[in-house]
Amino acid sequence: MTCIHEVVNQALTTGFLSLEAEERLRQLLQTTQYGVDEMNAFVNLQLAAMAGKIRQESRERLQQQRESECTLSCSAR
């Protein structure tokens, strides 16, 4: 079974958090008991994402969607 620390380490190593990894983290946080080390790993991932050190697939897709919507609404004028 994957632990929070493993998912976080992979994201920190690659600089990328996939949708699958993000969902796995949600599942782990909701369904498992975890200690301080696991929570610290998760917090470090959040800090890295806020600092722009980790790209998040979910945020990139949301940004692309917003840009597409803007392009469509601007071209309709």
C-alpha positions in Angstrom: 0.0 0.0 0.0 1.2 3.5 -0.9 1.8 5.9 1.9 1.5 9.7 1.9 5.2 10.0 2.2 5.8 8.0 -1.0 3.3 10.0 -3.1 4.9 13.3 -1.8 8.4 12.1 -2.5 7.5 11.2 -6.0 6.0 14.6 -6.6 8.9 16.4 -5.1 11.4 14.3 -7.1 9.6 14.8 -10.4 8.3 18.3 -9.8 4.9 17.2 -10.9 1.7 16.1 -9.1 -0.6 14.2 -11.4 -4.3 13.9 -11.1 -3.9 10.3 -10.0 -1.4 11.2 -7.3 -3.6 14.0 -6.1 -6.6 11.7 -5.8 -4.4 9.1 -4.1 -3.4 11.7 -1.5 -7.1 12.6 -0.9 -7.9 8.9 -0.4 -5.0 8.4 2.0 -5.8 11.5 4.0 -9.4 10.5 4.4 -9.1 6.7 5.0 -5.9 6.1 6.8 -4.4 6.9 10.2 -1.2 8.8 9.7 1.5 10.2 12.0 3.3 13.5 12.2 5.9 12.5 9.6 3.2 11.8 7.0 1.4 15.1 7.8 4.7 17.0 7.6 5.4 15.4 4.2 2.0 16.6 3.0 2.5 20.1 4.4 5.9 20.2 2.6 4.2 19.3 -0.7 1.7 22.1 -0.2 4.5 24.6 0.5 6.4 23.4 -2.6 3.3 23.8 -4.7 2.6 27.3 -3.3 6.2 28.3 -4.1 5.9 27.0 -7.7 8.3 24.2 -7.2 5.6 21.6 -8.0 3.4 21.7 -11.1 -0.1 20.4 -10.5 -1.9 18.8 -13.3 -5.3 19.8 -11.9 -4.3 23.5 -11.8 -2.8 23.3 -15.3 -6.0 21.8 -16.7 -8.1 24.4 -14.9 -6.0 27.2 -16.3 -6.3 25.7 -19.8 -10.0 25.5 -19.4 -10.3 29.2 -18.3 -8.1 30.3 -21.2 -10.3 28.4 -23.7 -13.4 29.9 -22.2 -11.9 33.4 -22.4 -10.8 32.8 -26.0 -14.3 31.7 -26.9 -16.0 34.6 -25.2 -13.6 37.2 -26.6 -14.0 35.8 -30.2 -17.8 36.0 -29.9 -17.7 39.8 -29.4 
